[in-house]
Amino acid sequence: MRVDTKAIEVKMAELGIKTYVDMAKHTGLDRITISNVINNKSNPSPETMDALYRVLELTPEEAGRIFFTEKLTYDVSKDKESV
């Protein structure tokens, strides 16, 4: 799962959260966790997504776009090509 890094950084800027250390203080999460999630080095746990959702004051729609940015449809034509 990849997160929309740009959208998270925009929301952080809008709220005056300038660094991952600041974000860690607001969320109660570890700075390394914040960095890894935002830089797509690890997938966010449900607890991490919830903390970011609350602190960044996301709408459900924004959260969906940020946390679930990968294509969610399955291309069956690829299966037919391999047969």
ABEGO torsion letter per residue (X at the ends): XBBBAAAAAAAAAAAGBABAAAAAAAAGBBAAAAAAAAAGABBBBAAAAAAAAAAAGBBAAAAAAAABABBABBBAAAAAAAX
